[in-house]
Amino acid sequence: ANYPEGIDFAMPEVPHPSLVHMLSAACASHRDKVAIECLGGSYSFGDLDRHSAEFASYLQQLGLERGDRVAVMLPNVGQFPIVSFGTHRGGYVSVNVNPLYTARELSHQLRDSGAKAIIILENFAHILAEVIAQTEIEHVVIARMGDMLPFVKRHLVNLVVKHVKKMVPPYSLSGAVAFTDALGLGATKPPKPVETGPDDIAFIQYTGGTTGVAKGAVLTHANVVSNICQSSAFNHQGLPDAGSRVVQPLPLYHIFALNMAILCFHRGYRQLLIPNPRDLPGFVKELKTKPFAMIPGVNTLYAGLANTPGFKDLDFSRLKLCFGGGTATLRDTSDQWRAITGKPILEGYGLSETSPVVCGNHGSITEFTGTVGYPMPGTEVSLRDENEVEVPDGEPGEICVKGPQVFQGYWERPEATAESFTKDGYFKTGDIAIFDEMGRIKIVDRKKDMIIVSGFNVYPTEIEDVICSMDGVLEAACIGVPSEKTGEAPKVFVIKKDPDLTADEIKEHCRHNLTGYKRPRIIEFVEDLPKTPVGKVLRKELRAMEEAKAK
């Protein structure tokens, strides 16, 4: 009854049986339009079609078998879409890898997925060299920052990266092939046609390992294509026209950005890739001459941009949609962003296991809602207790999801897969939420992050939201620490915006905004917070730090 006007809740038509068909259709429809901008260069949809075919042919010439896994260890550079699309065109499975992984993390993911080939930026090749003997990797392709730029600019960029900034540690990988040479070899013959269907695996997308060892979520072509169609149908009234620019600051190996990238190709947008969004002044400088119509981000990125000199002076006249996800968007951040850009942050919710979008706020809203909106078309959300019984309206329960975007299970982990689904086939997310009076989903917190104070449930996000509403606070993260009196007590780590801010001022603010058992007992000021590559604060690392101190 509360679903956005003009949006059909029924699952939209899915016109393409696979990502290969979807992206091939996009390349045919938008052949001469710019597809990717990065590092001052660009290439068209036609170039994406041609180069991805070359890369598919190269992989086939290596003798890989259909369904073999190909690891992609690249930041936001122009090679990423070519490699990802080319991998699927060749009949293979893409395994996205965080380029900042340590040797231990990389070794685990390569061994767990059984990847036979890897495409890696040369800046991180020394990490691969440490562990390659422990894996099944047989073929290595080395990409360089300037590969997709015109010849003269390419060599200048690669020279700067390698020699001036010394960003490429020495490595030795016998038999490794340069990315440009791989394309050259692939260009010698067209790829063999491979009929990719909806049930074929597109990605093994590894979770962050928040509940132990990182597990690979198996996403089929139908999972991903369905979610693109769901998101497109839900937002169709406000989406920009083909040819519009979309900023891509989040890493493409992360499911949020990956999904957004595929949506952008499907809709014919030009994507401005930001290789290093942590360089906020550089990011703002890049945007000065590039007005944009859409941007995905996380709370920390939006807050950082809003507080970066020069950002408020940019041209936002073409901006239509700002999507938030990955972690809770705070009201203060959204209000500040809207005051500058004129647009609210549309907070949504998803997971690697759901390709990823489960629900979202509609583009027609004008203010921050404090919710993650409504389920996507064709998606069922049920809030359940620990016995898998649906909770009454207004009561908190675990978000359980059923829909065409829900993954097939964890790669070669049948027990973990079985544990992740209810008896009637809903995926158990581990996130706690309530339905508000308008039927929107409001995340309360992660099960594992909940703090129990004298028997009362305390949710860290609520405390963080209250503290971050203070003018003098830039960021805050809350965890539970042992307490003799209450079992656990909230502790908050705070990054100051105002150097004169005191712990007493924060506690006084909390006294006026939080009931007694929710108020943090300990405030610690820090210079930085541990985060995932997309900016989600890692509470588990903060808890580990506290445990180490206690010892």
Salt bridges, closest charged atoms under 4 A:
GLU37 OE1 - ARG245 NE 2.84
GLU37 OE2 - ARG270 NH1 2.82
ASP47 OD1 - ARG50 NH2 3.00
ASP49 OD2 - ARG31 NH1 3.13
ASP49 OD1 - ARG89 NH1 2.85
GLU54 OE1 - HIS51 ND1 2.96
GLU105 OE2 - ARG104 NH2 3.95
ASP112 OD1 - ARG413 NH2 2.99
GLU122 OE2 - ARG144 NE 3.34
GLU138 OE1 - HIS139 NE2 3.72
GLU195 OE2 - HIS21 NE2 3.29
ASP200 OD2 - ARG66 NH2 2.89
GLU286 OE2 - LYS290 NZ 3.87
GLU388 OE1 - LYS423 NZ 3.92
GLU388 OE2 - LYS428 NZ 3.54
GLU398 OE1 - LYS447 NZ 2.97
ASP424 OD2 - ARG384 NH2 2.95
ASP431 OD1 - ARG446 NH1 3.15
ASP436 OD2 - ARG440 NE 2.89
ASP445 OD1 - ARG539 NH1 3.06
ASP449 OD1 - LYS448 NZ 3.47
ASP449 OD2 - ARG539 NH1 2.90
ASP449 OD1 - ARG543 NH1 2.94
GLU462 OE1 - LYS518 NZ 2.97
GLU464 OE1 - ARG539 NH2 3.01
GLU475 OE1 - LYS531 NZ 2.89
GLU508 OE2 - ARG511 NH2 2.87
GLU508 OE2 - HIS512 NE2 2.95
GLU524 OE1 - LYS491 NZ 2.70
GLU524 OE1 - LYS549 NZ 3.16
GLU546 OE2 - LYS491 NZ 2.89
GLU546 OE2 - LYS549 NZ 3.08
